[in-house]
Structures are given as C-alpha cells and as structure tokens.
Amino acid sequence: MTLPNRTQIKPRLPGSAETKAIYSDGIRFGTFASFLFAIVAFLTNLILPPLLHTCSQTPPTKKAPHRQQILTAWTCAHTFFAFAMLLTFFATSQAAATFIVASAGLSWALTLWAPFAIIGNEIAAMQDTAGANDDDDNGSSSSLEIQAGAIMGLHNVAISAPQIFAALVCSAIFWLARLAENPYGTGWVLRAGGCAALGAGVLTYRFEV
C-alpha cells in the first residue's frame, strides 16, 4: 500500500495546505492497490493449479507428480517479482505504482501454494515407499509421521528465519535513507526484495527434481 501512497504524496510540499487531502488520497489509492493485489492472487490460485495439470507434457509419476511444472512456474514467479520491483525506478505515477503492486499478487500466489505442493509430493512418495515395505506397518507409520512433522517444522523455520532477516535489512535501509535525507526508502526496500527474489529464482531453478 505504501508505494501508491508515496507516488501520490511525492510531488507535493509537506507543509502545503493540500497535505491532509493528499495523504487521504494516498491511503485510498494504496487500499485500492492492495485490493487489486488480492484479486490477482486469488485468480492465480484459482486458475494456475489446474492449468499446470492440464498443460503438463509429461505424465505424473508416483515420486513427483508434475513437480517440474510447479518448479518452473515458481521460478518464473520469482523472476517476475524481481522484474516488477526493478520497475519501481520508473513508477512516477499512481497508476504505475498500482499496476506494480497488483501484478505482485501473481508471485505471491505461487509462493503460497508451491512449497506445500512440493512437500506434499515428497510426503506422498514417502507413503508409497512405506506402503511397499509393509513388514512392520505400525513402525513404518509412526516413522513416517515423525518425518512428515520434521519436514513441516523445517519448512516453518525456512519461512520465519528469512522474515526476521528481511525485517532487519528493511530497517537498515530505512535508517540509511533517513541519514541520506532520501524520501524514497520504500522504493529501495522493494528493490532489495526484488534482488532477494532473483536469488530465490536461481535456487528454485537449480532445485533437483
């Protein structure tokens, strides 16, 4: 919401008589951009999973059904987000900022379900392996539950740790922008996020199927 707000407020002087109305318009534009972001994310989550299943050129296997398609889509989503954040250099109007924020919903949608889809494939493969070795059903089932719980726990750590690090980096960027008397700290935070997304795209691309 901050980016459309900033583009609306930026051309005006802070002490002018229009300041209150400008801030009100900035909040309204930012809320509208967040609304479009949610719509794009919802439609992507609604359309993309069955589309990936339909467009799959290789038949699914028990080990990794359509995982390559998911990884490819996730890599593209990271790359798209990085490109969108670089476009903030040219976002000098409310319409451009709103478009960038709304388009980021596409990457956010993939980030919401792609990791869980891949983890689900892995757990399903573990269940198939455990089912094939049915000499000790109780022991295999207990071991599988422990492994599945450990995987989800590691996934939660992998989500939380980067968020803490990102918060520290964002705070540092805002602090440096304030020292430099640069009013566009928000833009630099978004561009730093784009660089992180580019790195995530490389890691996703190199992920072994």
C-alpha angles and dihedrals in degrees: 000000000000098000097061088042092055094047089053095048099038100082094052131080114248093231099048123118090247095061097102094048091045093053090048090052090046092055091047093050091046092051091050090051090051089050091053089046090056092048092051091048092048094049091046091052089047099047109027103063095056089039091056090048092050096044095047109128094195125059115248119256130208090248100052117000108200091333092138090057091050092050092048092050091047092050090051090049092054091048092047092051091050090051091048092052091051087055088067086083087071099036100112098144136059092242093054093047091048091051092052093049093046094048090053087070088077093062092042091054092055091047090054098057110013096077092048091048091053092046089048090054091052093049090047089052090050090051091051090051092048090048091054090053098053098154091109109023096174094048093045093048093050092047091048092052091051092049092047090050091049091051092051090046091054089047091055090050090049088054099044101043096057090047091057091047091047091052090054092047092048091050090051092049092050090047093051091046090053092049090050090046088237110154093198101074090130091062092052091050090054092048090051087053089052091055089051090050090052090054090048089052091055092050092048091049090053093047110123117240 
